[in-house]
Amino acid sequence: MKNKIRSSRSAMKRFRVTGSGKLVAYGANHSHHLEKKSSRRKKRLNSLHVISKTDVKNILGVAPYLK
C-alpha cells in the first residue's frame, strides 16, 4: 500500500470549495487596525473571494484532498 500525501492543515482551514468547484477564501487585512478603515471597506474585506486560476494549482499542491 502506498503512502498518501499529507495535506497542509493551515491550507485546509483557509480555503474551501464551492458547489461549482471553485476555491474561495476570506480576504486579508480584516483582523486589526479596523478603526481607520471605512465601513464599506470592512464589509468588502469580510466577504469570501474566489481564488484565481493561477493560484489554484499551488494551493492544490499543498492540500491535494481539498476538492
PDB file of N, CA, C and O in Angstrom, chain B, residues numbered from 101:
ATOM      1  N   MET B 101       0.837  -1.175   0.000  1.00  0.00           N
ATOM      2  CA  MET B 101       0.000   0.000   0.000  1.00  0.00           C
ATOM      3  C   MET B 101       0.889   1.247   0.000  1.00  0.00           C
ATOM      4  O   MET B 101       1.843   1.353   0.771  1.00  0.00           O
ATOM      5  N   LYS B 102       0.556   2.166  -0.867  1.00  0.00           N
ATOM      6  CA  LYS B 102       1.360   3.383  -0.973  1.00  0.00           C
ATOM      7  C   LYS B 102       0.947   4.410   0.072  1.00  0.00           C
ATOM      8  O   LYS B 102      -0.164   4.382   0.601  1.00  0.00           O
ATOM      9  N   ASN B 103       1.872   5.308   0.350  1.00  0.00           N
ATOM     10  CA  ASN B 103       1.594   6.372   1.307  1.00  0.00           C
ATOM     11  C   ASN B 103       0.837   7.510   0.632  1.00  0.00           C
ATOM     12  O   ASN B 103       0.994   7.761  -0.563  1.00  0.00           O
ATOM     13  N   LYS B 104       0.013   8.190   1.424  1.00  0.00           N
ATOM     14  CA  LYS B 104      -0.714   9.352   0.922  1.00  0.00           C
ATOM     15  C   LYS B 104       0.053  10.622   1.286  1.00  0.00           C
ATOM     16  O   LYS B 104       0.788  10.658   2.273  1.00  0.00           O
ATOM     17  N   ILE B 105      -0.130  11.648   0.483  1.00  0.00           N
ATOM     18  CA  ILE B 105       0.473  12.944   0.763  1.00  0.00           C
ATOM     19  C   ILE B 105      -0.343  13.605   1.871  1.00  0.00           C
ATOM     20  O   ILE B 105      -1.573  13.579   1.838  1.00  0.00           O
ATOM     21  N   ARG B 106       0.331  14.191   2.841  1.00  0.00           N
ATOM     22  CA  ARG B 106      -0.377  14.873   3.918  1.00  0.00           C
ATOM     23  C   ARG B 106      -0.750  16.282   3.467  1.00  0.00           C
ATOM     24  O   ARG B 106       0.075  17.006   2.910  1.00  0.00           O
ATOM     25  N   SER B 107      -1.984  16.653   3.713  1.00  0.00           N
ATOM     26  CA  SER B 107      -2.440  18.000   3.385  1.00  0.00           C
ATOM     27  C   SER B 107      -1.957  18.984   4.438  1.00  0.00           C
ATOM     28  O   SER B 107      -1.877  18.661   5.623  1.00  0.00           O
ATOM     29  N   SER B 108      -1.641  20.174   3.990  1.00  0.00           N
ATOM     30  CA  SER B 108      -1.267  21.243   4.912  1.00  0.00           C
ATOM     31  C   SER B 108      -2.509  21.641   5.703  1.00  0.00           C
ATOM     32  O   SER B 108      -3.519  22.037   5.123  1.00  0.00           O
ATOM     33  N   ARG B 109      -2.431  21.533   7.039  1.00  0.00           N
ATOM     34  CA  ARG B 109      -3.601  21.826   7.868  1.00  0.00           C
ATOM     35  C   ARG B 109      -3.983  23.304   7.767  1.00  0.00           C
ATOM     36  O   ARG B 109      -5.168  23.636   7.812  1.00  0.00           O
ATOM     37  N   SER B 110      -3.009  24.181   7.632  1.00  0.00           N
ATOM     38  CA  SER B 110      -3.329  25.607   7.529  1.00  0.00           C
ATOM     39  C   SER B 110      -4.069  25.905   6.222  1.00  0.00           C
ATOM     40  O   SER B 110      -4.974  26.739   6.200  1.00  0.00           O
ATOM     41  N   ALA B 111      -3.690  25.229   5.137  1.00  0.00           N
ATOM     42  CA  ALA B 111      -4.371  25.431   3.856  1.00  0.00           C
ATOM     43  C   ALA B 111      -5.795  24.885   3.913  1.00  0.00           C
ATOM     44  O   ALA B 111      -6.708  25.468   3.328  1.00  0.00           O
ATOM     45  N   MET B 112      -5.986  23.773   4.611  1.00  0.00           N
ATOM     46  CA  MET B 112      -7.318  23.185   4.724  1.00  0.00           C
ATOM     47  C   MET B 112      -8.262  24.118   5.495  1.00  0.00           C
ATOM     48  O   MET B 112      -9.463  24.148   5.227  1.00  0.00           O
ATOM     49  N   LYS B 113      -7.719  24.875   6.446  1.00  0.00           N
ATOM     50  CA  LYS B 113      -8.545  25.789   7.232  1.00  0.00           C
ATOM     51  C   LYS B 113      -8.837  27.087   6.478  1.00  0.00           C
ATOM     52  O   LYS B 113      -9.873  27.711   6.708  1.00  0.00           O
ATOM     53  N   ARG B 114      -7.949  27.495   5.592  1.00  0.00           N
ATOM     54  CA  ARG B 114      -8.087  28.793   4.926  1.00  0.00           C
ATOM     55  C   ARG B 114      -8.970  28.760   3.697  1.00  0.00           C
ATOM     56  O   ARG B 114      -9.629  29.750   3.380  1.00  0.00           O
ATOM     57  N   PHE B 115      -8.994  27.638   3.001  1.00  0.00           N
ATOM     58  CA  PHE B 115      -9.706  27.563   1.728  1.00  0.00           C
ATOM     59  C   PHE B 115     -10.835  26.554   1.805  1.00  0.00           C
ATOM     60  O   PHE B 115     -10.781  25.587   2.565  1.00  0.00           O
ATOM     61  N   ARG B 116     -11.877  26.804   0.985  1.00  0.00           N
ATOM     62  CA  ARG B 116     -12.923  25.807   0.842  1.00  0.00           C
ATOM     63  C   ARG B 116     -13.398  25.791  -0.600  1.00  0.00           C
ATOM     64  O   ARG B 116     -13.163  26.730  -1.360  1.00  0.00           O
ATOM     65  N   VAL B 117     -14.069  24.711  -0.962  1.00  0.00           N
ATOM     66  CA  VAL B 117     -14.505  24.517  -2.337  1.00  0.00           C
ATOM     67  C   VAL B 117     -16.000  24.791  -2.420  1.00  0.00           C
ATOM     68  O   VAL B 117     -16.770  24.322  -1.582  1.00  0.00           O
ATOM     69  N   THR B 118     -16.408  25.551  -3.434  1.00  0.00           N
ATOM     70  CA  THR B 118     -17.826  25.833  -3.637  1.00  0.00           C
ATOM     71  C   THR B 118     -18.479  24.650  -4.340  1.00  0.00           C
ATOM     72  O   THR B 118     -17.805  23.694  -4.722  1.00  0.00           O
ATOM     73  N   GLY B 119     -19.777  24.723  -4.505  1.00  0.00           N
ATOM     74  CA  GLY B 119     -20.509  23.662  -5.184  1.00  0.00           C
ATOM     75  C   GLY B 119     -20.101  23.502  -6.632  1.00  0.00           C
ATOM     76  O   GLY B 119     -20.162  22.401  -7.179  1.00  0.00           O
ATOM     77  N   SER B 120     -19.682  24.599  -7.262  1.00  0.00           N
ATOM     78  CA  SER B 120     -19.266  24.537  -8.667  1.00  0.00           C
ATOM     79  C   SER B 120     -17.791  24.183  -8.826  1.00  0.00           C
ATOM     80  O   SER B 120     -17.296  24.092  -9.950  1.00  0.00           O
ATOM     81  N   GLY B 121     -17.077  23.982  -7.702  1.00  0.00           N
ATOM     82  CA  GLY B 121     -15.686  23.547  -7.770  1.00  0.00           C
ATOM     83  C   GLY B 121     -14.651  24.652  -7.675  1.00  0.00           C
ATOM     84  O   GLY B 121     -13.458  24.386  -7.820  1.00  0.00           O
ATOM     85  N   LYS B 122     -15.080  25.892  -7.434  1.00  0.00           N
ATOM     86  CA  LYS B 122     -14.121  26.988  -7.301  1.00  0.00           C
ATOM     87  C   LYS B 122     -13.580  27.037  -5.875  1.00  0.00           C
ATOM     88  O   LYS B 122     -14.253  26.623  -4.931  1.00  0.00           O
ATOM     89  N   LEU B 123     -12.360  27.548  -5.731  1.00  0.00           N
ATOM     90  CA  LEU B 123     -11.772  27.733  -4.408  1.00  0.00           C
ATOM     91  C   LEU B 123     -12.065  29.148  -3.930  1.00  0.00           C
ATOM     92  O   LEU B 123     -11.919  30.109  -4.685  1.00  0.00           O
ATOM     93  N   VAL B 124     -12.480  29.272  -2.673  1.00  0.00           N
ATOM     94  CA  VAL B 124     -12.757  30.580  -2.099  1.00  0.00           C
ATOM     95  C   VAL B 124     -12.034  30.711  -0.765  1.00  0.00           C
ATOM     96  O   VAL B 124     -11.733  29.716  -0.107  1.00  0.00           O
ATOM     97  N   ALA B 125     -11.760  31.959  -0.377  1.00  0.00           N
ATOM     98  CA  ALA B 125     -11.102  32.244   0.893  1.00  0.00           C
ATOM     99  C   ALA B 125     -11.495  33.649   1.325  1.00  0.00           C
ATOM    100  O   ALA B 125     -11.914  34.468   0.508  1.00  0.00           O
ATOM    101  N   TYR B 126     -11.353  33.917   2.615  1.00  0.00           N
ATOM    102  CA  TYR B 126     -11.599  35.262   3.116  1.00  0.00           C
ATOM    103  C   TYR B 126     -10.402  36.151   2.789  1.00  0.00           C
ATOM    104  O   TYR B 126      -9.266  35.680   2.746  1.00  0.00           O
ATOM    105  N   GLY B 127     -10.661  37.433   2.560  1.00  0.00           N
ATOM    106  CA  GLY B 127      -9.605  38.364   2.232  1.00  0.00           C
ATOM    107  C   GLY B 127      -8.750  38.722   3.427  1.00  0.00           C
ATOM    108  O   GLY B 127      -9.139  38.489   4.572  1.00  0.00           O
ATOM    109  N   ALA B 128      -7.597  39.282   3.164  1.00  0.00           N
ATOM    110  CA  ALA B 128      -6.681  39.706   4.220  1.00  0.00           C
ATOM    111  C   ALA B 128      -7.074  41.100   4.714  1.00  0.00           C
ATOM    112  O   ALA B 128      -8.045  41.686   4.234  1.00  0.00           O
ATOM    113  N   ASN B 129      -6.323  41.613   5.661  1.00  0.00           N
ATOM    114  CA  ASN B 129      -6.465  42.976   6.195  1.00  0.00           C
ATOM    115  C   ASN B 129      -7.782  43.213   6.913  1.00  0.00           C
ATOM    116  O   ASN B 129      -8.358  44.295   6.802  1.00  0.00           O
ATOM    117  N   HIS B 130      -8.270  42.219   7.649  1.00  0.00           N
ATOM    118  CA  HIS B 130      -9.510  42.415   8.384  1.00  0.00           C
ATOM    119  C   HIS B 130      -9.410  41.905   9.816  1.00  0.00           C
ATOM    120  O   HIS B 130     -10.406  41.456  10.383  1.00  0.00           O
ATOM    121  N   SER B 131      -8.217  41.970  10.409  1.00  0.00           N
ATOM    122  CA  SER B 131      -8.069  41.470  11.773  1.00  0.00           C
ATOM    123  C   SER B 131      -7.773  42.574  12.784  1.00  0.00           C
ATOM    124  O   SER B 131      -8.217  42.487  13.929  1.00  0.00           O
ATOM    125  N   HIS B 132      -7.046  43.590  12.396  1.00  0.00           N
ATOM    126  CA  HIS B 132      -6.776  44.688  13.323  1.00  0.00           C
ATOM    127  C   HIS B 132      -6.577  45.976  12.538  1.00  0.00           C
ATOM    128  O   HIS B 132      -6.553  45.964  11.307  1.00  0.00           O
ATOM    129  N   HIS B 133      -6.434  47.087  13.257  1.00  0.00           N
ATOM    130  CA  HIS B 133      -6.404  48.441  12.676  1.00  0.00           C
ATOM    131  C   HIS B 133      -7.699  48.717  11.911  1.00  0.00           C
ATOM    132  O   HIS B 133      -7.674  49.270  10.812  1.00  0.00           O
ATOM    133  N   LEU B 134      -8.822  48.328  12.501  1.00  0.00           N
ATOM    134  CA  LEU B 134     -10.102  48.475  11.811  1.00  0.00           C
ATOM    135  C   LEU B 134     -10.738  49.851  12.021  1.00  0.00           C
ATOM    136  O   LEU B 134     -11.679  50.205  11.310  1.00  0.00           O
ATOM    137  N   GLU B 135     -10.242  50.626  12.980  1.00  0.00           N
ATOM    138  CA  GLU B 135     -10.835  51.936  13.248  1.00  0.00           C
ATOM    139  C   GLU B 135     -10.643  52.897  12.081  1.00  0.00           C
ATOM    140  O   GLU B 135     -11.522  53.706  11.781  1.00  0.00           O
ATOM    141  N   LYS B 136      -9.498  52.804  11.432  1.00  0.00           N
ATOM    142  CA  LYS B 136      -9.203  53.739  10.349  1.00  0.00           C
ATOM    143  C   LYS B 136      -9.826  53.329   9.018  1.00  0.00           C
ATOM    144  O   LYS B 136      -9.804  54.107   8.064  1.00  0.00           O
ATOM    145  N   LYS B 137     -10.379  52.121   8.937  1.00  0.00           N
ATOM    146  CA  LYS B 137     -10.984  51.647   7.691  1.00  0.00           C
ATOM    147  C   LYS B 137     -12.473  51.979   7.690  1.00  0.00           C
ATOM    148  O   LYS B 137     -13.136  51.920   8.726  1.00  0.00           O
ATOM    149  N   SER B 138     -12.985  52.327   6.517  1.00  0.00           N
ATOM    150  CA  SER B 138     -14.390  52.693   6.406  1.00  0.00           C
ATOM    151  C   SER B 138     -15.272  51.448   6.525  1.00  0.00           C
ATOM    152  O   SER B 138     -14.806  50.325   6.335  1.00  0.00           O
ATOM    153  N   SER B 139     -16.540  51.662   6.839  1.00  0.00           N
ATOM    154  CA  SER B 139     -17.487  50.552   6.970  1.00  0.00           C
ATOM    155  C   SER B 139     -17.616  49.799   5.657  1.00  0.00           C
ATOM    156  O   SER B 139     -17.703  48.571   5.632  1.00  0.00           O
ATOM    157  N   ARG B 140     -17.626  50.551   4.573  1.00  0.00           N
ATOM    158  CA  ARG B 140     -17.739  49.934   3.253  1.00  0.00           C
ATOM    159  C   ARG B 140     -16.538  49.035   2.966  1.00  0.00           C
ATOM    160  O   ARG B 140     -16.688  47.935   2.433  1.00  0.00           O
ATOM    161  N   ARG B 141     -15.364  49.507   3.319  1.00  0.00           N
ATOM    162  CA  ARG B 141     -14.142  48.732   3.088  1.00  0.00           C
ATOM    163  C   ARG B 141     -14.114  47.480   3.953  1.00  0.00           C
ATOM    164  O   ARG B 141     -13.725  46.412   3.480  1.00  0.00           O
ATOM    165  N   LYS B 142     -14.523  47.596   5.221  1.00  0.00           N
ATOM    166  CA  LYS B 142     -14.541  46.445   6.122  1.00  0.00           C
ATOM    167  C   LYS B 142     -15.549  45.398   5.663  1.00  0.00           C
ATOM    168  O   LYS B 142     -15.289  44.198   5.751  1.00  0.00           O
ATOM    169  N   LYS B 143     -16.686  45.849   5.181  1.00  0.00           N
ATOM    170  CA  LYS B 143     -17.707  44.928   4.688  1.00  0.00           C
ATOM    171  C   LYS B 143     -17.202  44.171   3.459  1.00  0.00           C
ATOM    172  O   LYS B 143     -17.449  42.974   3.312  1.00  0.00           O
ATOM    173  N   ARG B 144     -16.502  44.873   2.591  1.00  0.00           N
ATOM    174  CA  ARG B 144     -15.951  44.247   1.383  1.00  0.00           C
ATOM    175  C   ARG B 144     -14.853  43.250   1.732  1.00  0.00           C
ATOM    176  O   ARG B 144     -14.763  42.191   1.111  1.00  0.00           O
ATOM    177  N   LEU B 145     -14.018  43.572   2.714  1.00  0.00           N
ATOM    178  CA  LEU B 145     -12.925  42.680   3.104  1.00  0.00           C
ATOM    179  C   LEU B 145     -13.420  41.439   3.835  1.00  0.00           C
ATOM    180  O   LEU B 145     -12.723  40.425   3.868  1.00  0.00           O
ATOM    181  N   ASN B 146     -14.611  41.504   4.419  1.00  0.00           N
ATOM    182  CA  ASN B 146     -15.134  40.406   5.217  1.00  0.00           C
ATOM    183  C   ASN B 146     -15.801  39.320   4.380  1.00  0.00           C
ATOM    184  O   ASN B 146     -16.227  38.302   4.926  1.00  0.00           O
ATOM    185  N   SER B 147     -15.901  39.513   3.068  1.00  0.00           N
ATOM    186  CA  SER B 147     -16.591  38.542   2.229  1.00  0.00           C
ATOM    187  C   SER B 147     -15.616  37.525   1.643  1.00  0.00           C
ATOM    188  O   SER B 147     -14.404  37.737   1.639  1.00  0.00           O
ATOM    189  N   LEU B 148     -16.165  36.426   1.152  1.00  0.00           N
ATOM    190  CA  LEU B 148     -15.352  35.391   0.510  1.00  0.00           C
ATOM    191  C   LEU B 148     -14.931  35.856  -0.879  1.00  0.00           C
ATOM    192  O   LEU B 148     -15.711  36.492  -1.589  1.00  0.00           O
ATOM    193  N   HIS B 149     -13.698  35.540  -1.265  1.00  0.00           N
ATOM    194  CA  HIS B 149     -13.173  35.898  -2.575  1.00  0.00           C
ATOM    195  C   HIS B 149     -12.813  34.636  -3.335  1.00  0.00           C
ATOM    196  O   HIS B 149     -12.275  33.689  -2.761  1.00  0.00           O
ATOM    197  N   VAL B 150     -13.109  34.622  -4.623  1.00  0.00           N
ATOM    198  CA  VAL B 150     -12.751  33.481  -5.463  1.00  0.00           C
ATOM    199  C   VAL B 150     -11.260  33.548  -5.753  1.00  0.00           C
ATOM    200  O   VAL B 150     -10.738  34.605  -6.109  1.00  0.00           O
ATOM    201  N   ILE B 151     -10.580  32.427  -5.599  1.00  0.00           N
ATOM    202  CA  ILE B 151      -9.139  32.349  -5.842  1.00  0.00           C
ATOM    203  C   ILE B 151      -8.900  32.252  -7.345  1.00  0.00           C
ATOM    204  O   ILE B 151      -9.608  31.526  -8.043  1.00  0.00           O
ATOM    205  N   SER B 152      -7.904  32.980  -7.843  1.00  0.00           N
ATOM    206  CA  SER B 152      -7.616  32.972  -9.275  1.00  0.00           C
ATOM    207  C   SER B 152      -7.077  31.614  -9.718  1.00  0.00           C
ATOM    208  O   SER B 152      -6.506  30.869  -8.922  1.00  0.00           O
ATOM    209  N   LYS B 153      -7.265  31.311 -10.982  1.00  0.00           N
ATOM    210  CA  LYS B 153      -6.852  30.011 -11.523  1.00  0.00           C
ATOM    211  C   LYS B 153      -5.347  29.797 -11.428  1.00  0.00           C
ATOM    212  O   LYS B 153      -4.887  28.660 -11.327  1.00  0.00           O
ATOM    213  N   THR B 154      -4.583  30.876 -11.459  1.00  0.00           N
ATOM    214  CA  THR B 154      -3.127  30.736 -11.381  1.00  0.00           C
ATOM    215  C   THR B 154      -2.679  30.277  -9.999  1.00  0.00           C
ATOM    216  O   THR B 154      -1.648  29.616  -9.874  1.00  0.00           O
ATOM    217  N   ASP B 155      -3.436  30.618  -8.962  1.00  0.00           N
ATOM    218  CA  ASP B 155      -3.082  30.218  -7.602  1.00  0.00           C
ATOM    219  C   ASP B 155      -3.648  28.861  -7.208  1.00  0.00           C
ATOM    220  O   ASP B 155      -3.155  28.243  -6.265  1.00  0.00           O
ATOM    221  N   VAL B 156      -4.664  28.389  -7.906  1.00  0.00           N
ATOM    222  CA  VAL B 156      -5.317  27.126  -7.544  1.00  0.00           C
ATOM    223  C   VAL B 156      -4.337  25.966  -7.614  1.00  0.00           C
ATOM    224  O   VAL B 156      -4.373  25.083  -6.757  1.00  0.00           O
ATOM    225  N   LYS B 157      -3.470  25.947  -8.605  1.00  0.00           N
ATOM    226  CA  LYS B 157      -2.509  24.853  -8.760  1.00  0.00           C
ATOM    227  C   LYS B 157      -1.575  24.770  -7.553  1.00  0.00           C
ATOM    228  O   LYS B 157      -1.280  23.674  -7.075  1.00  0.00           O
ATOM    229  N   ASN B 158      -1.107  25.920  -7.055  1.00  0.00           N
ATOM    230  CA  ASN B 158      -0.229  25.933  -5.886  1.00  0.00           C
ATOM    231  C   ASN B 158      -0.954  25.482  -4.628  1.00  0.00           C
ATOM    232  O   ASN B 158      -0.381  24.769  -3.804  1.00  0.00           O
ATOM    233  N   ILE B 159      -2.200  25.886  -4.473  1.00  0.00           N
ATOM    234  CA  ILE B 159      -2.974  25.510  -3.287  1.00  0.00           C
ATOM    235  C   ILE B 159      -3.255  24.016  -3.291  1.00  0.00           C
ATOM    236  O   ILE B 159      -3.139  23.361  -2.256  1.00  0.00           O
ATOM    237  N   LEU B 160      -3.619  23.477  -4.437  1.00  0.00           N
ATOM    238  CA  LEU B 160      -3.892  22.041  -4.513  1.00  0.00           C
ATOM    239  C   LEU B 160      -2.619  21.219  -4.369  1.00  0.00           C
ATOM    240  O   LEU B 160      -2.689  20.022  -4.088  1.00  0.00           O
ATOM    241  N   GLY B 161      -1.463  21.834  -4.555  1.00  0.00           N
ATOM    242  CA  GLY B 161      -0.203  21.130  -4.322  1.00  0.00           C
ATOM    243  C   GLY B 161       0.044  20.870  -2.849  1.00  0.00           C
ATOM    244  O   GLY B 161       0.599  19.832  -2.489  1.00  0.00           O
ATOM    245  N   VAL B 162      -0.362  21.801  -1.989  1.00  0.00           N
ATOM    246  CA  VAL B 162      -0.165  21.622  -0.546  1.00  0.00           C
ATOM    247  C   VAL B 162      -1.378  20.998   0.127  1.00  0.00           C
ATOM    248  O   VAL B 162      -1.270  20.483   1.240  1.00  0.00           O
ATOM    249  N   ALA B 163      -2.537  21.037  -0.536  1.00  0.00           N
ATOM    250  CA  ALA B 163      -3.748  20.423   0.012  1.00  0.00           C
ATOM    251  C   ALA B 163      -4.431  19.615  -1.090  1.00  0.00           C
ATOM    252  O   ALA B 163      -5.462  20.039  -1.611  1.00  0.00           O
ATOM    253  N   PRO B 164      -3.870  18.454  -1.452  1.00  0.00           N
ATOM    254  CA  PRO B 164      -4.370  17.714  -2.609  1.00  0.00           C
ATOM    255  C   PRO B 164      -5.772  17.140  -2.441  1.00  0.00           C
ATOM    256  O   PRO B 164      -6.436  16.857  -3.438  1.00  0.00           O
ATOM    257  N   TYR B 165      -6.238  16.960  -1.207  1.00  0.00           N
ATOM    258  CA  TYR B 165      -7.549  16.351  -0.992  1.00  0.00           C
ATOM    259  C   TYR B 165      -8.605  17.385  -0.652  1.00  0.00           C
ATOM    260  O   TYR B 165      -9.636  17.057  -0.065  1.00  0.00           O
ATOM    261  N   LEU B 166      -8.351  18.629  -1.017  1.00  0.00           N
ATOM    262  CA  LEU B 166      -9.289  19.707  -0.727  1.00  0.00           C
ATOM    263  C   LEU B 166     -10.551  19.583  -1.559  1.00  0.00           C
ATOM    264  O   LEU B 166     -11.641  19.891  -1.077  1.00  0.00           O
ATOM    265  N   LYS B 167     -10.420  19.134  -2.805  1.00  0.00           N
ATOM    266  CA  LYS B 167     -11.587  19.019  -3.678  1.00  0.00           C
ATOM    267  C   LYS B 167     -12.380  17.777  -3.396  1.00  0.00           C
ATOM    268  O   LYS B 167     -13.396  17.532  -4.046  1.00  0.00           O
TER     269      LYS B 167
END
